Each structure stands twice: as structure tokens, then as C-alpha cells.
Amino acid sequence: MSSERSTLITARPPGLVDVLDRILDKGLVIAGDIKVSLANVELLTLQIRLLVCSIDKAEQIGLNWWRYDTNLTTRAERAEAENVELRERLSELEMEIRKLGASAAGREEKVLSDRVTTTRKTRVRNRRP
């Protein structure tokens, strides 16, 4: 009887812990679409995709968004600080470009003004007998 009893114990259905362990190890995908239509006119579509797996499995399949989420990592604080610094540098460079553009425009105006003045002087000289 003890051999029958051990067979019954090992043949028991898996418990919640076993099922959860298997789901986290292999992964579970639940996908579904909900469509709301009125008179054959689609009004609303909800696409639901749910993935349940362990972090190791998620990284194995290429999902690692939590590494860069600002609410979840300290590395994100450094990235945010770097972004702020880069934005400041970009603003400074844009200001320099505007200044260079303005000075170049001023030089062009001066060159044009000098040409006009030279042209007028030449015309005046050519008019004199």
C-alpha cells in the first residue's frame, strides 16, 4: 500500500506555486481584441496584449524597458542630468549660430551698401564732362 500511496502523492495536480513557477520560467502571453460597432460601423477597438514572465526571460527575449525607466532606476537620474546638460549646450550653440548669422547679415549689408556707394560714385564721375 505504501507504493500506491506514493504514486498518488506524486500524481497530484500541480499547485499554484508550480503553475506560477512554470509561467514565469516559460512566459505567458494573453492577447485579445475588443471591437465596438454600431450598424457595421466600428466605433472603438481595444487591443490588449499581456506578457507575464520573469525578468530573466524578458531580457532573454529582448524586453528591458525597466532599465531605462526614470521611475525605476538610478541610472535614469544620470541620463536625465546628461539630457539637461545637453539641452543647455544645444541652446548655447543655437545662440552662437544666431549671433554669427546676424553678424554675417550685417557684413552683407555693409558690402551691399559699399557697392551701391561705389556704383553711385562711378556714375557721378562718368556724368562729368
Secondary structure, DSSP 8 states (H G I E B T S, - for coil): -HHHHHHHHHTS---HHHHHHHHHHH-EEEEEEEEEEETTEEEEEEEEEEEE--HHHHHHTT--GGGT-TTT-SHHHHHHHHHHHHHHHHHHHHHHHHHHHHHHHHHHHHHHHHHHHHHHHHHHHHH--
